Amino acid sequence: MTHLPPLSPDLTQALLAAAAQPHHATSVPIFQTSSFLFDRYEEMAAAFDGSSDRFIYTRGNNPTVAELERLIAGLEGTEAARGFASGMAAIAAAVMPFVQSGDRVVAVENLYSDAFRLFEVVLKKFGVTTTYVDGSDSAAVIAALPGAKLLYLESPTSWTFTLQDLPVIARAARAEGVISVIDNSWATPLYQRPAEAGIDLVIHAASKYLAGHSDTIAGLVAGPKHLIARINHEAYHYLGGKMSPFDAWLVLRGMRSLHLRMARHMENGLALGRALSDHPEVTALRHPAFHPHPGRAGLSGFGALFAFDLAETIDIPRFANALRLTKIGVSWGGPESLIIPAKAALDLAGSANSFRRFGVSGRSIRFAAGLEETGALVADVLAAIDEARL
Ligand SMILES: Cc1ncc(COP(=O)(O)O)c(C=O)c1O
């Protein structure tokens, strides 16, 4: 069941290549500038007409951000990539250019809650409707495709952590002329390369594993040149959610240890999964490593964000408060283990409450396994369950 993490000479080489900048700096310098100068009129004209690749203005392009874009495109095996101010800015920019009033999107159930709100609050207002399907059921996804414009995937999904069979679904989407988009933040390009399976656009919330230190918010979209050009012309410049040079630098710095961190995250997630899978007071474990699915064939390793349900015999607030090493907090992908008890978010205000819509159980705990010592982390969780018994 356990996949070995791939060795990453490619990653190391790519990062060193990225650092090949003026003065041969070992790490990529931060070009903290809003704009770039031209000595002559002709140079500016060439930058504007596209006959030179000179930088003009940082909302459009910046050397530090461009190095990260190049690195992600290389790792995902795509022609191009674009950096954004957040994962959500990347999601919005990957979706907006490809839909207009009257169009329909197909999305997987249990997608990330703010992506759900983008569809239900923003796109709905502009006349774009969304059909939600069980992504683990390829036949159900394929049946929903005819007439749709865009397919939105997350493999695995949020909270339920179910996989999709990417090659099968991507082939069907191509045949129907539907643009396929996936959020690949959970697996990272080290463990899953959706473009190789035929998915058109690959999104990263770089705030998570890529940056990896809980110290920045950033996003990326990778894909073929013609689709990234559509994003440039119809979203990127005008929505303005551009990744800053400093944030790009933090992501680049984080990525230098991505392969090492992912190996430890995975180990911790699997150890917790093993400890919880036969625990008498855990009624469900939602972790892709513990459930067979054809989507597993596309994964060479596992992210460490998963969920489990606690039996009625466990008091959930008491469980959360009994954790010592593990902290209570949103987000994931950093060094610290974090939980969100679904119970705390079930009554989230507003109509676009994905917890209610997709039936997330109030007994569910989302667990982001960090980089702590494995035995201590498992002991922390088991002890908290013991302390929370009614
Ligand atoms: C699966 C997933 N995708 C996207 C995002 C959005 O990323 P950001 O917070 O950088 O906008 C998140 C954030 O929690 C997430 O969990």
The ligand as an SDF file (V2000), in Angstrom:
LIG
                    3D

 16 16  0  0  0  0  0  0  0  0999 V2000
   -7.6560   22.2170   -1.2520 C   0  0  0  0  0  0  0  0  0  0  0  0
   -7.4740   23.7090   -1.1740 C   0  0  0  0  0  0  0  0  0  0  0  0
   -7.4040   24.4130   -2.3130 N   0  0  0  0  0  0  0  0  0  0  0  0
   -7.2550   25.7460   -2.3060 C   0  0  0  0  0  0  0  0  0  0  0  0
   -7.1580   26.4450   -1.1420 C   0  0  0  0  0  0  0  0  0  0  0  0
   -7.0550   27.9430   -1.2070 C   0  0  0  0  0  0  0  0  0  0  0  0
   -5.7690   28.3840   -1.0030 O   0  0  0  0  0  0  0  0  0  0  0  0
   -5.4790   29.8650   -0.4560 P   0  0  0  0  0  0  0  0  0  0  0  0
   -5.8580   29.8620    1.0000 O   0  0  0  0  0  0  0  0  0  0  0  0
   -4.0390   30.0830   -0.7280 O   0  0  0  0  0  0  0  0  0  0  0  0
   -6.3570   30.8030   -1.2150 O   0  0  0  0  0  0  0  0  0  0  0  0
   -7.1980   25.7690    0.0680 C   0  0  0  0  0  0  0  0  0  0  0  0
   -7.0400   26.5320    1.3320 C   0  0  0  0  0  0  0  0  0  0  0  0
   -7.3000   26.1090    2.4020 O   0  0  0  0  0  0  0  0  0  0  0  0
   -7.3780   24.3620    0.0620 C   0  0  0  0  0  0  0  0  0  0  0  0
   -7.4610   23.6540    1.2050 O   0  0  0  0  0  0  0  0  0  0  0  0
  1  2  1  0
  2  3  1  0
  2 15  2  0
  3  4  2  0
  4  5  1  0
  5  6  1  0
  5 12  2  0
  6  7  1  0
  7  8  1  0
  8  9  2  0
  8 10  1  0
  8 11  1  0
 12 13  1  0
 12 15  1  0
 13 14  2  0
 15 16  1  0
M  END
$$$$
